[in-house]
Amino acid sequence: MVLADASGLPLGVHAVSASPHEVTLVEATLATSCAGEEPERLIGDRAYDSDPLDEALKERSIEMIAPHRRNRKKPRTQDGRTLRRYKRRWKIERLFAWLGNF
């Protein structure tokens, strides 16, 4: 798991085995950040669609932006305005591609 800024520069890295779900690793990844303050927003893929994670981050004043899973049974919690920021996730994918090359 990698925490990066808006430009795609890594701020924190947390490496574990592939078996734990990503939602359970968010807190540990935030703890590895070298930035002096917590982020205002986190952008993640569909795997981060979790109401308990949203509530835990909201207590820390962090907004979680992740598209809802297709099989979601509960009402939607995000609208199109916040999901517009999801378009910037390509910068994080670029970071993973760069790390894969090295």
Contacts in CASP RR format, 6 or more apart in sequence:
PFRMAT RR
TARGET T0000
AUTHOR 0000-0000-0000
METHOD contacts of the structure
MODEL  1
MVLADASGLPLGVHAVSASPHEVTLVEATLATSCAGEEPERLIGDRAYDS
DPLDEALKERSIEMIAPHRRNRKKPRTQDGRTLRRYKRRWKIERLFAWLG
NF
1 13 0 8 1.000
1 14 0 8 1.000
1 15 0 8 1.000
1 16 0 8 1.000
1 22 0 8 1.000
1 25 0 8 1.000
1 26 0 8 1.000
1 28 0 8 1.000
1 29 0 8 1.000
2 10 0 8 1.000
2 12 0 8 1.000
2 13 0 8 1.000
2 14 0 8 1.000
2 29 0 8 1.000
2 92 0 8 1.000
2 95 0 8 1.000
2 96 0 8 1.000
2 99 0 8 1.000
3 10 0 8 1.000
3 11 0 8 1.000
3 12 0 8 1.000
3 13 0 8 1.000
3 14 0 8 1.000
3 29 0 8 1.000
3 30 0 8 1.000
3 32 0 8 1.000
3 33 0 8 1.000
3 39 0 8 1.000
4 10 0 8 1.000
4 11 0 8 1.000
4 12 0 8 1.000
4 91 0 8 1.000
4 92 0 8 1.000
4 95 0 8 1.000
5 11 0 8 1.000
5 35 0 8 1.000
6 88 0 8 1.000
6 91 0 8 1.000
7 91 0 8 1.000
8 91 0 8 1.000
8 92 0 8 1.000
8 94 0 8 1.000
8 95 0 8 1.000
9 95 0 8 1.000
10 95 0 8 1.000
11 33 0 8 1.000
11 34 0 8 1.000
11 35 0 8 1.000
12 29 0 8 1.000
12 32 0 8 1.000
12 33 0 8 1.000
12 34 0 8 1.000
13 29 0 8 1.000
13 32 0 8 1.000
14 25 0 8 1.000
14 28 0 8 1.000
14 29 0 8 1.000
14 31 0 8 1.000
14 32 0 8 1.000
16 25 0 8 1.000
16 28 0 8 1.000
21 47 0 8 1.000
22 47 0 8 1.000
22 48 0 8 1.000
23 47 0 8 1.000
23 48 0 8 1.000
23 50 0 8 1.000
23 53 0 8 1.000
26 42 0 8 1.000
26 48 0 8 1.000
26 53 0 8 1.000
26 57 0 8 1.000
27 56 0 8 1.000
30 38 0 8 1.000
30 39 0 8 1.000
33 39 0 8 1.000
38 60 0 8 1.000
38 61 0 8 1.000
38 62 0 8 1.000
39 62 0 8 1.000
40 61 0 8 1.000
40 62 0 8 1.000
40 63 0 8 1.000
41 62 0 8 1.000
41 63 0 8 1.000
41 64 0 8 1.000
41 65 0 8 1.000
41 85 0 8 1.000
42 48 0 8 1.000
42 57 0 8 1.000
42 62 0 8 1.000
42 63 0 8 1.000
42 64 0 8 1.000
42 65 0 8 1.000
43 65 0 8 1.000
43 66 0 8 1.000
43 85 0 8 1.000
43 86 0 8 1.000
43 88 0 8 1.000
43 89 0 8 1.000
43 92 0 8 1.000
44 64 0 8 1.000
44 65 0 8 1.000
44 66 0 8 1.000
44 86 0 8 1.000
44 89 0 8 1.000
44 92 0 8 1.000
45 66 0 8 1.000
45 67 0 8 1.000
45 89 0 8 1.000
46 66 0 8 1.000
46 67 0 8 1.000
46 68 0 8 1.000
46 69 0 8 1.000
46 70 0 8 1.000
47 66 0 8 1.000
48 64 0 8 1.000
48 66 0 8 1.000
49 66 0 8 1.000
49 67 0 8 1.000
49 68 0 8 1.000
49 69 0 8 1.000
49 72 0 8 1.000
51 74 0 8 1.000
51 77 0 8 1.000
53 64 0 8 1.000
54 64 0 8 1.000
54 77 0 8 1.000
57 63 0 8 1.000
57 64 0 8 1.000
58 64 0 8 1.000
63 82 0 8 1.000
65 78 0 8 1.000
65 82 0 8 1.000
65 83 0 8 1.000
65 85 0 8 1.000
65 86 0 8 1.000
66 78 0 8 1.000
66 86 0 8 1.000
67 78 0 8 1.000
67 83 0 8 1.000
67 86 0 8 1.000
68 76 0 8 1.000
68 77 0 8 1.000
68 78 0 8 1.000
END
